[in-house]
Amino acid sequence: GNVIAGFEYGIRISSSNASGNVVAGNRIGVDASGRFPLRNLYSVNIYNAPGNTIGGVEPGARNIIASSNTCIQIDNPSAHHNMILNNYIGVAADGLTVLTNRLDGIAIDSAPSNTIGGSSAAARNVIGGAMRGIYIRNAGAAGNMIQGNHIGIDASGTASISNRSANINIDSAPGTIIGGTNSTTRNVISGCVQMGIKVAGTTAAGTVIQGNFIGTDAAGMLPVSNKWQGISLEAPECQVGGTVLSEWNLISGNGNDGILLSGTDAHGNVIQGNRIGVDVTGTNALGNGFGVTISGAASNTIGGTVVGAGNVISGNRN
């Protein structure tokens, strides 16, 4: 691995022909030990370039990327099908110690169909110490996937490595998939100073949030609280959970609301099959401030009439 530090751009991959590149095993924005900051403004920038890989599931492929304005930035419509795997982002080489980023751990702007993490434990990114852990914005950033990561929680899955504004912020980007239907695609989204997940904007429709632990440790037994909301929806036609057993989210231990639906843009959302305010077993209280809050939002569905649609909403303080 290389040590790449002290630049405006640590690594920049640009143009539609710049595909198939691999960035693996490096220390970017940190010293050779991976413990101390040596700031880049933007550590890795992928601009209009498709099909590149940052990290990898092989032993030694992990990058340590930290102490930047933005650690990994993927921009513009031709920057599609890039993969970010098994990196420590905003975290030192021990996977536990925060190395603060000024803005975002990962930012995707107008770039579709990229993958953060994956369906195996070896693909897990650990993302902390940023304003926003993951920030995906604009209508062109359609169909991005976030799976299997620790976001706002350390590599051990037990302690906060706080992001300050949101662990995941989806801003007007449609069709984002957060999580999946088995334990290996589960994100643990906890420990944020404000929100676990924020989805906002009328074009953020089709966001799907399934199979995640939001506000707890990786075992789903203890609180690692997002201090405001577990999930904040200010967007239409999103799906939180589902009617199949493997689709439910655990949304517990959060400071204010487990789920907040707010504003006139938050309509047509469906919240089904989740455990809200209990631990992973469903039998012990692990409360949020409020289970579900609807504020100025019309025509949403909580539960349903088919088998599996009902949520467990218990143990909350209000």
NORZI-V879682 format. One record per residue. RES is the residue in one letter. OMEGA is omega in degrees with one decimal (999 if undefined). NEAR is the number of other C-alpha atoms within 10 Angstrom. Layout:
RES,OMEGA,NEAR / RES,OMEGA,NEAR
//
This chain:
G,177.5,14 / N,166.9,13 / V,-174.3,18 / I,-170.5,21 / A,172.8,26 / G,-177.3,18 / F,167.6,16 / E,173.4,15 / Y,175.1,18 / G,175.3,21 / I,176.9,18 / R,178.4,15 / I,-172.7,19 / S,176.0,18 / S,-172.9,13 / S,176.7,15 / N,-175.4,12 / A,-178.9,16 / S,176.4,19 / G,177.0,11 / N,-179.7,14 / V,175.6,14 / V,-171.3,18 / A,170.1,22 / G,-173.8,20 / N,167.7,22 / R,-172.3,26 / I,-175.7,32 / G,177.4,32 / V,178.5,29 / D,-174.4,18 / A,178.9,19 / S,-175.1,12 / G,-174.7,23 / R,-171.7,19 / F,-175.2,18 / P,168.1,22 / L,-160.1,20 / R,156.0,25 / N,170.6,26 / L,176.6,20 / Y,-172.4,26 / S,176.5,28 / V,179.1,25 / N,174.9,20 / I,-173.1,25 / Y,177.5,22 / N,-176.0,21 / A,-176.7,27 / P,164.8,28 / G,176.4,18 / N,-176.8,21 / T,174.8,18 / I,-174.8,23 / G,179.7,25 / G,-175.7,23 / V,-179.3,18 / E,174.5,13 / P,179.0,9 / G,-176.9,13 / A,-176.3,19 / R,167.6,27 / N,166.8,26 / I,-173.9,31 / I,-172.3,35 / A,175.3,39 / S,179.4,31 / S,163.1,34 / N,173.6,20 / T,-176.4,28 / C,179.9,31 / I,-177.1,24 / Q,178.3,19 / I,-170.4,28 / D,164.5,21 / N,-166.1,17 / P,-179.6,19 / S,179.1,20 / A,-176.1,29 / H,177.8,28 / H,167.2,18 / N,-176.9,24 / M,178.2,22 / I,-168.3,25 / L,162.2,28 / N,178.0,30 / N,165.8,30 / Y,-171.3,28 / I,-173.8,33 / G,-175.2,37 / V,178.5,31 / A,-174.9,25 / A,177.1,24 / D,-179.5,15 / G,-173.0,22 / L,-169.6,21 / T,-179.2,18 / V,167.7,26 / L,-160.7,24 / T,168.6,25 / N,-178.2,29 / R,-175.8,18 / L,-168.2,23 / D,167.9,32 / G,175.5,34 / I,176.6,23 / A,176.8,22 / I,-175.6,25 / D,175.1,22 / S,-177.0,22 / A,-173.9,31 / P,163.1,30 / S,172.7,19 / N,-176.1,24 / T,175.1,19 / I,-175.8,23 / G,-178.5,29 / G,-171.9,26 / S,174.7,19 / S,179.5,17 / A,-179.8,17 / A,-179.2,18 / A,-172.2,25 / R,167.3,30 / N,171.4,29 / V,-167.6,30 / I,179.6,33 / G,171.6,37 / G,-176.8,30 / A,168.5,34 / M,174.2,23 / R,179.2,32 / G,175.6,33 / I,-179.2,26 / Y,-179.6,22 / I,-172.1,27 / R,174.0,24 / N,-171.8,19 / A,178.7,20 / G,-178.8,20 / A,-174.3,29 / A,169.1,27 / G,173.6,19 / N,-173.1,23 / M,179.2,20 / I,-174.1,26 / Q,166.3,27 / G,-173.4,30 / N,164.6,31 / H,-174.9,27 / I,-175.0,34 / G,179.4,36 / I,-169.4,32 / D,-175.8,28 / A,178.6,23 / S,-178.9,13 / G,-175.2,21 / T,-171.8,19 / A,180.0,19 / S,164.4,26 / I,-157.9,29 / S,155.0,29 / N,-164.5,34 / R,-176.4,23 / S,177.9,21 / A,171.9,33 / N,174.2,34 / I,177.9,27 / N,176.0,22 / I,-174.7,25 / D,174.8,22 / S,178.9,23 / A,-174.2,31 / P,166.9,28 / G,176.7,22 / T,175.2,25 / I,178.5,19 / I,-178.7,24 / G,-176.8,28 / G,-169.4,26 / T,171.1,19 / N,-171.9,15 / S,-177.9,15 / T,177.2,19 / T,-178.8,24 / R,165.1,29 / N,167.3,28 / V,-168.5,30 / I,-167.0,34 / S,168.3,39 / G,-177.8,34 / C,176.4,35 / V,177.9,22 / Q,-168.4,23 / M,172.5,32 / G,177.7,35 / I,171.3,28 / K,176.1,22 / V,-174.7,27 / A,175.0,23 / G,-175.9,20 / T,-179.9,19 / T,176.2,21 / A,178.5,27 / A,177.1,25 / G,173.1,19 / T,-179.1,25 / V,-179.5,20 / I,-174.6,24 / Q,168.3,28 / G,-174.7,28 / N,167.4,31 / F,-171.5,27 / I,-179.5,33 / G,-179.7,36 / T,169.9,32 / D,-175.7,26 / A,176.2,25 / A,179.7,12 / G,-174.7,24 / M,-174.4,18 / L,179.9,17 / P,162.7,23 / V,-158.6,27 / S,156.0,31 / N,-164.1,35 / K,177.6,22 / W,-178.1,23 / Q,166.1,33 / G,177.2,36 / I,172.9,27 / S,179.5,23 / L,172.3,27 / E,-173.7,24 / A,-178.3,30 / P,162.8,27 / E,173.8,20 / C,-179.6,25 / Q,175.8,19 / V,-175.4,25 / G,-179.1,28 / G,-175.1,25 / T,176.9,19 / V,-173.7,13 / L,-176.1,15 / S,-176.1,15 / E,-173.8,23 / W,171.2,27 / N,167.4,29 / L,-174.5,29 / I,-169.4,33 / S,174.2,41 / G,-176.8,35 / N,-168.6,35 / G,179.8,23 / N,-174.2,25 / D,166.7,31 / G,175.1,32 / I,174.2,26 / L,171.1,23 / L,-173.4,25 / S,173.5,19 / G,-174.0,16 / T,177.2,15 / D,-175.3,21 / A,178.8,28 / H,177.4,23 / G,177.0,17 / N,-177.6,24 / V,-179.9,20 / I,-171.5,25 / Q,166.5,25 / G,-175.4,27 / N,170.7,27 / R,-169.6,24 / I,178.5,33 / G,176.7,30 / V,176.5,25 / D,-173.5,24 / V,179.1,21 / T,-176.9,11 / G,-173.8,17 / T,-179.1,10 / N,-179.9,13 / A,172.2,20 / L,-160.3,25 / G,162.6,27 / N,172.1,33 / G,171.0,20 / F,177.0,23 / G,178.5,26 / V,177.1,22 / T,173.3,15 / I,-176.0,15 / S,178.0,12 / G,-176.2,12 / A,-173.2,21 / A,165.6,17 / S,172.9,11 / N,-177.1,17 / T,173.8,13 / I,-176.0,15 / G,-178.7,20 / G,-172.1,15 / T,-179.9,7 / V,179.9,8 / V,179.2,10 / G,-176.4,17 / A,-175.9,21 / G,173.3,18 / N,165.3,20 / V,-178.6,17 / I,-170.8,22 / S,173.5,21 / G,-178.7,22 / N,-171.5,22 / R,177.0,15 / N,999,12
//
